[in-house]
Amino acid sequence: MRFEGCIAMVTGAGSGLGAQTARALSAEGAVVVLSDVDGAAAARVAQDLPKAWSAALDVSDAAAVQAHVDAICARHGRLDLAVNNAGIAHGLALIEDTDMAAFDAVIAVNLRGAFACLRAQLPVMKAQGSGAIVMLASAAGLAGAGRLAAYAASKHGVVGLARSAADEAGRSGVRINAICPAFTETPMLEGLTTALTERYGAAGARDRLSARMPLGRTAETGEIVQAVLWALDPQNSFLTGAAIPIDGGLTAI
Ligand SMILES: NC(=O)c1ccc[n+]([C@@H]2O[C@H](COP(=O)([O-])OP(=O)(O)OC[C@H]3O[C@@H](n4cnc5c(N)ncnc54)[C@H](O)[C@@H]3O)[C@@H](O)[C@H]2O)c1
């Protein structure tokens, strides 16, 4: 029970990595506050977790993010852990074929949303003198990703935020790290690979992704979530400002 009694905020908790992270934190004793732009999806995950509650939250709405953090503090008096996980991708496309609207949407959720979360969470954690935050970046936050340029730009920005926040908050006892997964089996990956699936079939699409990975396969959600919990773990007290690839070796080559 590494997180017994800790108050934890997880964004984008209605699906995929966010939902699995919320379940894992709850299983290790945390009181988890789940949020998602799809409030019903967050509520469905929360209903199975003891002491958890949920809210509808669009992370690109900075005022709503502030109100959500205020509500957590009003109810629990503190915020110990945060997983800034909400994110979206865009369809695979060359830069010249990517709509500006798609670029703006990805930046609004992935980068502006991550900034808005930090902006609301850090004052609380700095004032209490403790806290740990994980930002869900991506292997595409560490290396370029052709046909995913807007997404990669947003995730490079998330890595920059994590490193900068670590510098600002470390002396106040707050640690911020970025976890950088590669292709992980969630609904996001299904959306990303729609074009590949249409062309090669579902198995063929997976084969093409797997062929790029030194481990020769995509990741299961649990393989990423265990790293998120490891980075949050109070025993990991000297880890901050790190951008950690959990990517089957993709960024090693
Ligand atoms: N799956 C992968 O291959 C992969 C790889 C690298 C990084 N990531 C990152 O991991 C994170 C989680 O992705 P996932 O694979 O679980 O995706 P997912 O699509 O399964 O889940 C993302 C969740 O975020 C929510 N969301 C979308 N826009 C939102 C907004 N504006 N405000 C609040 N919530 C919003 C969605 O409703 C959804 O529940 C994302 O930041 C993603 O970029 C995923």
The ligand as an SDF file (V2000), in Angstrom:
LIG
                    3D

 44 48  0  0  0  0  0  0  0  0999 V2000
   -1.7730    4.7470  -26.2530 N   0  0  0  0  0  0  0  0  0  0  0  0
   -0.5790    5.1110  -26.6850 C   0  0  0  0  0  0  0  0  0  0  0  0
   -0.0070    4.4590  -27.5830 O   0  0  0  0  0  0  0  0  0  0  0  0
    0.1240    6.3020  -26.0700 C   0  0  0  0  0  0  0  0  0  0  0  0
    1.4960    6.4510  -26.3540 C   0  0  0  0  0  0  0  0  0  0  0  0
    2.1660    7.5460  -25.8220 C   0  0  0  0  0  0  0  0  0  0  0  0
    1.5030    8.4480  -25.0100 C   0  0  0  0  0  0  0  0  0  0  0  0
    0.1780    8.2760  -24.7490 N   0  0  0  0  0  0  0  0  0  0  0  0
   -0.4790    9.2930  -23.9220 C   0  0  0  0  0  0  0  0  0  0  0  0
   -1.0970    8.6920  -22.8050 O   0  0  0  0  0  0  0  0  0  0  0  0
   -2.2280    9.4750  -22.4030 C   0  0  0  0  0  0  0  0  0  0  0  0
   -3.4400    8.5660  -22.2710 C   0  0  0  0  0  0  0  0  0  0  0  0
   -3.7450    8.0510  -23.5690 O   0  0  0  0  0  0  0  0  0  0  0  0
   -4.5850    6.7190  -23.8100 P   0  0  0  0  0  0  0  0  0  0  0  0
   -3.8150    5.9040  -24.7780 O   0  0  0  0  0  0  0  0  0  0  0  0
   -5.0110    6.1390  -22.5290 O   0  0  0  0  0  0  0  0  0  0  0  0
   -5.8230    7.3520  -24.6370 O   0  0  0  0  0  0  0  0  0  0  0  0
   -7.3890    7.1510  -24.5080 P   0  0  0  0  0  0  0  0  0  0  0  0
   -7.9320    7.8080  -25.7230 O   0  0  0  0  0  0  0  0  0  0  0  0
   -7.7240    5.7260  -24.2180 O   0  0  0  0  0  0  0  0  0  0  0  0
   -7.7580    8.0080  -23.2090 O   0  0  0  0  0  0  0  0  0  0  0  0
   -7.6210    9.4000  -23.1800 C   0  0  0  0  0  0  0  0  0  0  0  0
   -8.7100    9.9690  -22.2840 C   0  0  0  0  0  0  0  0  0  0  0  0
   -8.5460   11.3980  -22.2710 O   0  0  0  0  0  0  0  0  0  0  0  0
   -9.8180   11.9770  -22.3550 C   0  0  0  0  0  0  0  0  0  0  0  0
   -9.7490   13.3270  -22.8980 N   0  0  0  0  0  0  0  0  0  0  0  0
   -9.6180   13.7040  -24.1840 C   0  0  0  0  0  0  0  0  0  0  0  0
   -9.6360   15.0350  -24.2800 N   0  0  0  0  0  0  0  0  0  0  0  0
   -9.7770   15.5140  -23.0150 C   0  0  0  0  0  0  0  0  0  0  0  0
   -9.8700   16.8050  -22.4620 C   0  0  0  0  0  0  0  0  0  0  0  0
   -9.8650   17.8970  -23.2390 N   0  0  0  0  0  0  0  0  0  0  0  0
   -9.9740   16.9210  -21.1190 N   0  0  0  0  0  0  0  0  0  0  0  0
  -10.0180   15.8390  -20.3370 C   0  0  0  0  0  0  0  0  0  0  0  0
   -9.9700   14.5800  -20.7980 N   0  0  0  0  0  0  0  0  0  0  0  0
   -9.8370   14.4270  -22.1290 C   0  0  0  0  0  0  0  0  0  0  0  0
  -10.6140   11.0450  -23.2630 C   0  0  0  0  0  0  0  0  0  0  0  0
  -12.0240   11.2240  -23.1040 O   0  0  0  0  0  0  0  0  0  0  0  0
  -10.1280    9.6860  -22.7980 C   0  0  0  0  0  0  0  0  0  0  0  0
  -10.9320    9.1810  -21.7540 O   0  0  0  0  0  0  0  0  0  0  0  0
   -2.3730   10.5740  -23.4460 C   0  0  0  0  0  0  0  0  0  0  0  0
   -1.7990   11.7680  -22.9720 O   0  0  0  0  0  0  0  0  0  0  0  0
   -1.6020   10.0280  -24.6200 C   0  0  0  0  0  0  0  0  0  0  0  0
   -1.1380   11.0570  -25.4730 O   0  0  0  0  0  0  0  0  0  0  0  0
   -0.5260    7.2160  -25.2650 C   0  0  0  0  0  0  0  0  0  0  0  0
  1  2  1  0
  2  3  2  0
  2  4  1  0
  4  5  1  0
  4 44  2  0
  5  6  2  0
  6  7  1  0
  7  8  2  0
  8  9  1  0
  8 44  1  0
  9 10  1  0
  9 42  1  0
 10 11  1  0
 11 12  1  0
 11 40  1  0
 12 13  1  0
 13 14  1  0
 14 15  2  0
 14 16  1  0
 14 17  1  0
 17 18  1  0
 18 19  2  0
 18 20  1  0
 18 21  1  0
 21 22  1  0
 22 23  1  0
 23 24  1  0
 23 38  1  0
 24 25  1  0
 25 26  1  0
 25 36  1  0
 26 27  1  0
 26 35  1  0
 27 28  2  0
 28 29  1  0
 29 30  1  0
 29 35  2  0
 30 31  1  0
 30 32  2  0
 32 33  1  0
 33 34  2  0
 34 35  1  0
 36 37  1  0
 36 38  1  0
 38 39  1  0
 40 41  1  0
 40 42  1  0
 42 43  1  0
M  CHG  2   8   1  16  -1
M  END
$$$$
